[in-house]
Amino acid sequence: MVDVDFFKQYNDRNGHAEGDAILVKMARFLMRHVRAEEAVVRVGGDEFLVVLCDSDEEQTEHVVARLRVAAPSSAPVPFSMGWAARRGNETFEATMVRADHQLLAVRVDERKDLQKRRKPKRKN
């Protein structure tokens, strides 16, 4: 699961046409970093689902790492990711829910870290 960071603010600042263009660029960025047979699907607003074929947890983490490395130089906007690899007979929906929960956890951690960095340090 991929979620564009602060997309509402981006849309408000730059307009919906520019926001739509960024979503297209984001989809293209994601498609460049997965195999042709793997799906990149917009699942809502500014969220994308990347469906990897026959990937275990290690392979999935490799793709996540590749996206993280590529992001600073070629992603159109900052984004957050949550991921999960299908376990045994787990349904596709259950795997998506686990990935979505991890995305939420990542977002909470990132926002806490951002708040810490923005908070002015007190002098004693």
C-alpha positions as a Markdown table, in Angstrom:
| # | Residue | x | y | z |
|---|---|---|---|---|
| 1 | Met | 0.0 | 0.0 | 0.0 |
| 2 | Val | 1.3 | 3.4 | -0.9 |
| 3 | Asp | -0.1 | 6.7 | 0.3 |
| 4 | Val | 1.0 | 10.1 | -1.0 |
| 5 | Asp | 2.1 | 12.3 | 2.0 |
| 6 | Phe | 0.0 | 15.4 | 2.6 |
| 7 | Phe | -1.9 | 15.1 | -0.7 |
| 8 | Lys | -4.8 | 17.3 | 0.5 |
| 9 | Gln | -2.4 | 20.2 | 1.2 |
| 10 | Tyr | -0.7 | 19.6 | -2.2 |
| 11 | Asn | -4.1 | 19.8 | -3.9 |
| 12 | Asp | -5.2 | 22.8 | -1.9 |
| 13 | Arg | -2.0 | 24.6 | -2.7 |
| 14 | Asn | -1.6 | 23.6 | -6.4 |
| 15 | Gly | -5.1 | 22.9 | -7.6 |
| 16 | His | -6.9 | 19.6 | -8.5 |
| 17 | Ala | -5.6 | 19.5 | -12.1 |
| 18 | Glu | -2.0 | 19.5 | -10.8 |
| 19 | Gly | -3.0 | 17.0 | -8.1 |
| 20 | Asp | -4.4 | 14.7 | -10.8 |
| 21 | Ala | -1.2 | 15.0 | -12.8 |
| 22 | Ile | 0.9 | 14.0 | -9.7 |
| 23 | Leu | -1.2 | 10.9 | -9.2 |
| 24 | Val | -0.5 | 9.9 | -12.8 |
| 25 | Lys | 3.2 | 10.5 | -12.3 |
| 26 | Met | 3.1 | 8.5 | -9.0 |
| 27 | Ala | 1.5 | 5.6 | -10.8 |
| 28 | Arg | 4.2 | 5.7 | -13.5 |
| 29 | Phe | 6.9 | 5.9 | -10.8 |
| 30 | Leu | 5.5 | 2.8 | -9.1 |
| 31 | Met | 5.1 | 0.9 | -12.4 |
| 32 | Arg | 8.8 | 1.6 | -13.3 |
| 33 | His | 9.9 | -0.2 | -10.2 |
| 34 | Val | 7.9 | -3.5 | -10.5 |
| 35 | Arg | 7.7 | -6.1 | -13.2 |
| 36 | Ala | 5.3 | -5.6 | -16.1 |
| 37 | Glu | 3.0 | -8.4 | -15.0 |
| 38 | Glu | 2.5 | -6.8 | -11.5 |
| 39 | Ala | -0.4 | -4.5 | -10.9 |
| 40 | Val | -0.3 | -0.9 | -9.7 |
| 41 | Val | -3.9 | 0.1 | -8.8 |
| 42 | Arg | -5.3 | 3.3 | -7.4 |
| 43 | Val | -7.5 | 2.3 | -4.6 |
| 44 | Gly | -8.8 | 5.6 | -3.4 |
| 45 | Gly | -7.9 | 9.3 | -3.4 |
| 46 | Asp | -4.1 | 9.2 | -3.1 |
| 47 | Glu | -3.6 | 5.6 | -2.2 |
| 48 | Phe | -2.1 | 2.9 | -4.5 |
| 49 | Leu | -1.9 | -0.9 | -4.2 |
| 50 | Val | 1.0 | -2.7 | -5.7 |
| 51 | Val | 0.3 | -6.4 | -6.2 |
| 52 | Leu | 3.5 | -8.4 | -6.5 |
| 53 | Cys | 3.2 | -11.9 | -8.1 |
| 54 | Asp | 4.5 | -14.9 | -6.2 |
| 55 | Ser | 6.5 | -12.8 | -3.8 |
| 56 | Asp | 7.4 | -13.9 | -0.3 |
| 57 | Glu | 8.1 | -11.5 | 2.6 |
| 58 | Glu | 11.8 | -11.2 | 1.7 |
| 59 | Gln | 11.1 | -10.4 | -2.0 |
| 60 | Thr | 8.4 | -7.9 | -0.9 |
| 61 | Glu | 10.8 | -6.1 | 1.4 |
| 62 | His | 13.3 | -6.0 | -1.5 |
| 63 | Val | 10.8 | -4.1 | -3.6 |
| 64 | Val | 10.0 | -1.8 | -0.7 |
| 65 | Ala | 13.7 | -1.1 | -0.3 |
| 66 | Arg | 14.1 | -0.4 | -4.0 |
| 67 | Leu | 11.2 | 2.1 | -3.9 |
| 68 | Arg | 12.7 | 3.8 | -0.9 |
| 69 | Val | 16.1 | 4.2 | -2.6 |
| 70 | Ala | 14.5 | 5.5 | -5.8 |
| 71 | Ala | 12.1 | 7.9 | -4.1 |
| 72 | Pro | 14.4 | 10.9 | -3.3 |
| 73 | Ser | 15.6 | 11.2 | -6.9 |
| 74 | Ser | 12.6 | 10.1 | -9.0 |
| 75 | Ala | 9.3 | 10.0 | -7.1 |
| 76 | Pro | 7.1 | 13.0 | -7.9 |
| 77 | Val | 6.1 | 13.5 | -4.3 |
| 78 | Pro | 6.9 | 12.0 | -0.9 |
| 79 | Phe | 5.0 | 8.9 | 0.1 |
| 80 | Ser | 4.6 | 6.3 | 2.8 |
| 81 | Met | 4.3 | 2.6 | 2.4 |
| 82 | Gly | 2.9 | -0.4 | 4.3 |
| 83 | Trp | 3.4 | -3.9 | 3.0 |
| 84 | Ala | 2.5 | -7.5 | 3.6 |
| 85 | Ala | 3.2 | -10.8 | 1.9 |
| 86 | Arg | 0.5 | -13.4 | 1.6 |
| 87 | Arg | 0.6 | -16.1 | 4.2 |
| 88 | Gly | -0.4 | -19.7 | 3.3 |
| 89 | Asn | -4.1 | -19.8 | 2.5 |
| 90 | Glu | -4.7 | -16.2 | 3.6 |
| 91 | Thr | -7.2 | -14.3 | 1.4 |
| 92 | Phe | -6.1 | -11.5 | -0.8 |
| 93 | Glu | -8.3 | -9.1 | 1.3 |
| 94 | Ala | -6.7 | -10.2 | 4.5 |
| 95 | Thr | -3.2 | -9.5 | 3.1 |
| 96 | Met | -4.4 | -6.1 | 2.0 |
| 97 | Val | -5.8 | -5.3 | 5.4 |
| 98 | Arg | -2.4 | -6.3 | 7.0 |
| 99 | Ala | -0.6 | -4.0 | 4.5 |
| 100 | Asp | -3.0 | -1.2 | 5.2 |
| 101 | His | -2.6 | -1.6 | 9.0 |
| 102 | Gln | 1.2 | -1.4 | 8.5 |
| 103 | Leu | 0.8 | 1.7 | 6.4 |
| 104 | Leu | -1.2 | 3.3 | 9.2 |
| 105 | Ala | 1.5 | 2.4 | 11.7 |
| 106 | Val | 4.2 | 3.8 | 9.5 |
| 107 | Arg | 2.3 | 7.0 | 9.0 |
| 108 | Val | 1.8 | 7.4 | 12.8 |
| 109 | Asp | 5.5 | 6.8 | 13.4 |
| 110 | Glu | 6.5 | 9.3 | 10.6 |
| 111 | Arg | 4.2 | 12.0 | 11.9 |
| 112 | Lys | 5.5 | 11.6 | 15.5 |
| 113 | Asp | 9.1 | 11.9 | 14.1 |
| 114 | Leu | 8.1 | 15.0 | 12.1 |
| 115 | Gln | 6.5 | 16.6 | 15.2 |
| 116 | Lys | 9.7 | 15.9 | 17.2 |
| 117 | Arg | 11.8 | 17.5 | 14.6 |
| 118 | Arg | 9.6 | 20.6 | 14.4 |
| 119 | Lys | 9.2 | 21.0 | 18.2 |
| 120 | Pro | 11.6 | 23.8 | 19.4 |
| 121 | Lys | 14.0 | 22.7 | 22.1 |
| 122 | Arg | 13.6 | 24.3 | 25.5 |
| 123 | Lys | 16.6 | 26.0 | 27.1 |
| 124 | Asn | 17.0 | 25.2 | 30.8 |
